[in-house]
Amino acid sequence: MQVCLNGARSAADGAGVPMSPDAMAGSAAAAVAAGATDLHVHPKTPCGRDTLSPRVLEETLRAIRARVRVPVGVTTGAWSEPDPGARLRRVRSWAALPEPPDHASVNWHEPGAEEVAAALLDQGVGVEAGIWSGTDGAARFAASPLAPRVLRVLAEVTDPEAASAERAALALLSELGSAHGRPVLLHGEEAGTWPVLRLAGRLGLATRIGLEDTLLLPDGRPAGSNARLVRAALRSWRTDRADGPA
């Protein structure tokens, strides 16, 4: 169970979204204590913007790793650095970090994704291939020579509606096919989060939960923390795994 601590959200999105390195570290520690086994985090500038800055990344990783002993991954999303060349230079600069992230997500539909993934692999950083529904990411991934080398595939269902997210998830999994034999982590977002998480349980797939994907518990109450989301997700996911196909 991966926990996605904050995503591209801001402090205005709700209480509990961790923005500073110390807040991320505290939220990570509570989520791991609740049962999370892997972390995904978006390092932030002091004004709350996602950044690929090696200085901010190093500070964030140091704070989190002082509190937990699980793999820590970060984003390379294009919104953090829209220019593909500048984004690649930022990622290459991570080679100077004393302790780089364990893995980083690369959204395969974004311009420059292959180059960013190659730069990460060259540094020994695991690549999570982000394949978003509603994009050509699955087709690009199927044709990529790097695909067999990724750590796992993040099958990311971008349909935010509870009524249709499971259908979108099944379509995305069909597009992915064998995913070059790589493990698949399936997750949704907003109102689609919980239906997709339950589907992942039934299919025996890894999944994730956190304030990046949803601010709400399954019953619609504000979660308020990543730890509460993790506890609720594990209850649901384990139940659905037990009820899934043999």
Secondary structure, DSSP 8 states (H G I E B T S, - for coil): -EEE--TT--GGG-TT---SHHHHHHHHHHHHHHT--EEEE--B-TTS-B---HHHHHHHHHHHHTT--S-EEEE--GGGS-SHHHHHHHHHHGGG-SS--SEEEEETTSTTHHHHHHHHHHTT-EEEEEEETTSSHHHHHHT-TTGGGSSEEEEE-----TTTHHHHHHHHHHHHTTGGG--EEEE--GGGHHHHHHHHHHHT-B-EESTTT-SB-TTS-B--SHHHHHHHHHHHHHHHHHHS--
